Amino acid sequence: MHTSLLISTYNWKEALKACLQSVFNQSILPDEILIADDGSQDGTKEMIREMKLQTQIPIIHVWHQDKGFRVAAIRNRAIEMAKGDYIIQIDGDVILHKYFIADHLELAERGYFVCGSRVWLREETTDQILKGDIMQPSCFKEDLRFALNGLRSKMLRNYLAKRYGQNKISRLRGCNMAFWRDDLLKVNGYNEDLTMWGQEDTVMAYRLIHSGVKKKFLKMGGVQYHLYHTKASRERLMYHNMVLRKVIIQRTAWCANGINKGMNLAKSI
C-alpha cells in the first residue's frame, strides 16, 4: 500500500513547519507528502523548499491563487496529484503523535474511510511549540475535555473502530481523516461549491456512505494536537448546512463541481 499524506494550509508557515517536523518523526513514514496550499503568500513556499532538504520523503507543494477560503478545491487538486492509493488527510496546524500514521494504517481496510479526533491546545502551549521549546505536548496539561483523545490502546482502538459513533456521521474532523483514493474519485472528491469554513468534510463523508463506503472511527489512536487559533468565519455555514441536508435527504453520492472539473487549475511548485 502506497500512502499519501495530504496537509492543507494557508498563510501559517510556522505551524506548517512544526507539523512537518512531527511528520518526519513518525514511526512509519508516508510515501509522499502533498501540501494543499490555499494561496499562501507568507513565505510558505520558501519554508517548504527548506524542509525538503531535511527528508527523503517527496514533498509536493500544490498551490492555487488566493480567492478566499477554498480548501475543498485545493484538496481536490492534491488528490488529483496523489500517487498513493491510500490518503491520510490532516491540516497544517496540527502536531502528530509519533504513531499517528501507524495507527491509521492499522485501521486501513477496503470499503471503509476513517475519521479521528484531536486534542485542542491552549494558547500558551501553542506558543511554546512554535518557539521550539516543546515538541510533543501532554494531553493531561491541556483542556481535560479532550484528554481521552490523547490516549492510545491497540485493543480499544480495534474494538471501537466499527462501533463508536456509527450513528453520528457529523462527528468527524477534516484534520484527521483517511480514504482510499479510488473511493474519493468514485464520488468526485470534495464539493467545490462549499467555499469558506463549514461542512465540506461532513458532506463528503455522507456521499461516501451513500456510495457504499462505510465509516470507521479512530479512537484510542491517531493522536494529534491542534494548535490554538481564532475561529474561521461562519458566514457561509447556513449554505453548507442546506447542502448537507439535501445530500442526506436525496442520498447523493456524486457532486458535479468536484475533481473532474478542476484539471490544470493548480500547479505543483
Secondary structure, DSSP 8 states (H G I E B T S, - for coil): --EEEEEEE-S-HHHHHHHHHHHHT-SS--SEEEEEESS--SSHHHHHHHHHTT-SS-EEEEE----S--HHHHHHHHHHH---SEEEEEETTEEE-TTHHHHHHHH--TTEEEEE--EE--HHHHHHHHHTS-SS--GGGS-GGGGGGG---HHHHHHHTTTTTTT-TT---TTEEEEEHHHHHHTTSS-TT--SSSSHHHHHHHHHHHTT-EEEEE-SSS-EEE--------TTHHHHHHHHHHHHHHT----SSSGGG-TTSSEE-
